Amino acid sequence: IYEIYHFPTTSDTLFRTYIDTFLKIKQESSGWPQNCSTEEEKAAYIREYEVKEGIKLDPENISKNPGRRQVAKLALNSFWGRWGMNTLRSQLTYVNTVPDFHRLLSDPSNDIKDVYFPTEEVAAIHWQSKKEFLAQDASTNIFIAAFTTAWARIKLYNEMEKLGRSVLYHDTDSIVYASDGKNDPPLGNFLGEFTDELDGDSITTFVSAGPKNYAYQTKGGKTCCKIRGFTLNFRNSEKLNFDSIRALVCNLDYNCKIPLYNPSKISRDAKRRKVVNKEETKSYRMVYDKRVIQDDFTTLPYGY
């Protein structure tokens, strides 16, 4: 242990108004729980939610609305993530006088990345503060961001410890596991409780080629792929799909690459300050180096 930060003052009202506003929208946009089919059950659900969360839901607004729910979820997640934002970021400054130009370039606290001239009278300078000169940003607080993640990890670990080798995959706030009908974690409708992301359906086949890189097939016949960094439009989905990912994983083929071509990726041209369409070529492959994969696809930590 090198450092300890101790905060004697605590609060359970920090950001409450903001969180309650978007949590209400998110919960209402999730629709009625599966066990709420009668008017009495719906009324009981609204009362219980108000008692536990301090938020009174409006029954007129409770209906499945994936778009509205996603916006509210983004507002909630981005809020705490913003506190952990990396402040060591490049800046773009326009100058139109020689003194300002030389002042920025000669400042020893700056690391100059690029200089170009959009016009004959204006210079654009990409620069970044050197780490040792980086000023504290008043809009960030690493402790708020770290504690949010820490509590989530403790919650996940408590359940994963019970599930043991049944765990197939997990992310920041979710667990994929093999159910035997007896090991299912308790589900709920409130903060800190697990929910069924498949709405009563169940996964029959699950494959993962690395972190944030998985695909599954459900009992109802639905297939789903989630791969960070890849846009799964119609063109890409013809090559990169449940079957192709399963083939890579089952063969443990680290060398095979699936080329993907996007003729019109929406990109930003920083120098011209425009949004443009560009051609993009990417290669998908299996990447897994977290643990050692055994012949039966179980994994062990390095040095086990």
N, C-alpha and C positions, 0 to 999 in steps of 0.2 A: 504494500500500500504506500503510495507516494503522497497523496493529498486526500483530505476529507473536507467536505463542505457540509456544514450543519446549519439548518434553518430552524430556529426556535419558534418562529411564528408560522402557523398554518391557517388555511382558509378553505372552506368548502363552497364558497360563493364566487370564486374567481371565474369570470367569463360566463356566469350562469345565464344571464339574459340572452347572450348570443347563442350559447349552446341550446338552450330551451327553444329558441325561435326555430332553428333549423332541425332540431330533433323532432319537434312537433310535425313539421312538414314531411320529414323522412318517414316517420311512423305512420302518418295518415296516408302517404303515398304507397305504403307497403300493402295496403288493403287489410281486410279483416283476417285474423288468425283462423286456421283451419277448424278450430274447435268452437268458432262463433257462427252458428247457423240460425239461432233464434234471436228474437229481440231481447229476451232476458239475458242471454249469454253476451250479446253485444254491449248491453248496458253495464253488465258486471265487468266486462273487459275495460271499458272506459273508466269506471270507478276505480278499479285496481291499478290502472296505469297512473291515474292522478295521485293515488295514495303513495305508490312506489317512486314515481319520478317527479311528482309535483307539477305535471303538465296535464291540462284538461283537453283531451282530443275532441274535435268537432265531428260528430257522426256523419254530417253532410259531406265532409271532405274525405272520408275514409273510402278509398277505392284504389285499385292497383293503377299506378301511373309511373312506369319505369323511368321516363324522362325526368319528371319532377323529382322523383326519389334520388336519381343520380346527381342532380344539381344540389340537392340538400346534403347528400353524402359528401360531395366534393367540397362544399362550404365547411362542413365539419372537419374533414380530414386535412384539408389544406390549411385550416386555421392553426392546428397544433404543429403541422409540418413547417409552417412559415417561421415558427420560433427557432427551428433548428437549421434555418437556411444558411448555406455557405456564403459568407460575406466576402470571400476572396474571389471576386468576379471581375472580369474585364469590363472596362468602361469605354464609351465612345464620346469624345469631346470634339466639337467643331470650334475652330478659332479662325479669326479673320484679321488678326494683327500680328506683326512679326514678334513683338515682345511677348505676347501670350504664347505664341508658338514655341519660342526658345525657353520660356519659363517652364512649360510643361515637359519639354524634352530634356531639360537639364536638371529637373528635380530628382535628387538621388533616391527619393522614396518611391519613385515610379519605375515600373518595368514596361518599357515601350514595346508593344506587340506589332504594330503596323501603322504606317502613315500613308495617306493618299489624298488626292486633291479632287473633290467632286466638281469644283469650278476653279477658275483662275484666281479667285479671291478668297477661297475658303479651303482650309486644311482639316481633314478628319484624322484624329489620332486615337488609335486603339491602345489603351494602357491598363495597367493593373497595379495596384499597390503591392509593394513587396511585403511579405508576411510579417517581417519584424516592424513594419511601420503601419500595419493595418489597425485602424481605429475601431473601437467597439461600436457596434450598431445598436442603437437604442431600441430598435424594433425586433431584436432577436433575444432569445433567452434559452440557452442550451439545456438548462435544468428542467424547464417545462416540457420541452420536446423529449428529453431523456426519460423523465418520469412517466410520461404517457406510454412510451414504448416499453419501459420496464414493467409496469403493471400489466400490460397486455401479455408480455412474455411469461410472467409468473402465472397468469391465468391459463395460458396455453400449456405450460410445462406441467401444471397440476393435473390436467386432463391427459396429457401425453404419457405421464408417468403411470397412470392407471391403465391406459391402453397398451403400453409396452410395444411388443413387436407387431401389433395390429396397425400401427401408424404407417401409412404409405407416403404421406407428404404433408407438409404444413407450410403456411405462410404467416404473415403478420397477425392475422386475426381469424385463421381458419385451419381446420384439420381434415385431411382425407384419411380414412381408416377402413379396415376390413371389419365389418360388423358380424357378430355371431348371434345377434338378437338379445344378448345379455350385457354387452359392454358399451351400449350407446350412452353418451353423456346426456344429462338432462337438458331439455330444450326449454326456452322461455321467450317472452316477448319484451323483455326489459334490458336496460343497459347492463353489460357484463354477463349476459346469458347467451348461450349458443342458439342459433336458429337453423332450420333446415333450408339450405340454399336451393334444393331441388324440388321444393313444393310437393313432397310425397313420393317423388320418383326416387330411384336408387341407382348407383353406379354398378355396372357389371364388369367393366374392364377399365383399368386405369393405367396409364403409362406416363412416365416423366423422364425427360432427357436432360434435366438440370433445373436450377432454381428459376421460378417464374416461367416454366417451360413444360407444359403438360397437356395431355389430351385424355378424354374419357368417353365411354359409351354407356348409355343408361338402359335400364330395363324397358323403358318406353320406346327405345330405338333412336333416341337423340344422341348425336355426337357433338362434342365441343372441344375446341382447341384454344389454349391461352398461351401466347408466346410473346414475351416482352421484346419490343424492338421490331416486330414484324406486323405489317398491316395485312390481315387475312381477308382481302377482297376476293371476288370471284376468281380472278386470274390466279392469284397465289394459292387459293384453296384447292385448286385442281391438282397442285403438286404437293402442297404442305397441308396435310390433313391427318385425321386419326389413324388411318391405315399406314401412311408413310412414316409417321412418327413411331407407331408400334413396331414396324419392321426394323427401324434403326435401333430401337431399344432392345428388342428381342435378340437381335444379332450382335448387340454391343459393338456396333460399327462406328468407331470414332472418326474414321477417315472419309466416309461417304458424305458428300455435300449435296444439298438440294439447291440449285441455282434459282433465284427468283428475280424477275424483271418487272419493273414498274415504269412504264413509258412517261408518266406524268405525275410525279410526286410533287406535291405542293411544298415549296421550300422558300427560304428567306434569303434574298441577296443583300447581305449586310452593306456592301459598298454602295449599291444603288438605292438602298432603302426601299426595296420592292419585294412583293410576293410573286414568285415565278414558278412555272412548272419545269421540272428537270427529270431527266432519265435517271433511274436508280437501279443498280444491280447489287443484290445481296446473296450470300450463301448461308444456308441453314445447316447446322450439323449438331451432333450430340456433344454436349459439354458437361462432364460431371467429374469433379475432382475433390468433392467434399469428404468422401469416405472411400473405402475399398469395397468394390462390388464383388460378391461371392457368386458361385455358379448358380445358386438358386435365387439370385437377384436380391437376397438380403445384403445389407451393408454393415461394415464394421469400421470403427475409427482407426486412423493410421496408428500403428504401433500396438494394436490390440494383441 
